[in-house]
Amino acid sequence: MVQSQLVQLVNWFFIILRWMILARILMSWIPNSRNNAVAQFIYEGTEPILAPFRKLMPKGAMPLDFSPIIAIIALHLINGVVVTMIRTYL
């Protein structure tokens, strides 16, 4: 019982993170979209996740920022690992 609730909580956490990154991608296409509280919350919540991936990307070689895509893939993999660990050890 506790195991399934914990798995569900972890899954929801990672789903919310992925949706926040997708929202940030969409907001990057809209000028002046960072001027409200919701946008600032999304930027501040996703920047610690995206910054390490941005550092791994070569500078100037690509005109597009692929760090959100890589972060979403990494979050999906980490989600799977955490859920597997919960199911195995609890």
Secondary structure as UniProt FT lines:
FT   HELIX           2..28
FT   TURN            31..32
FT   HELIX           33..35
FT   HELIX           37..56
FT   TURN            59..61
FT   HELIX           67..89
//
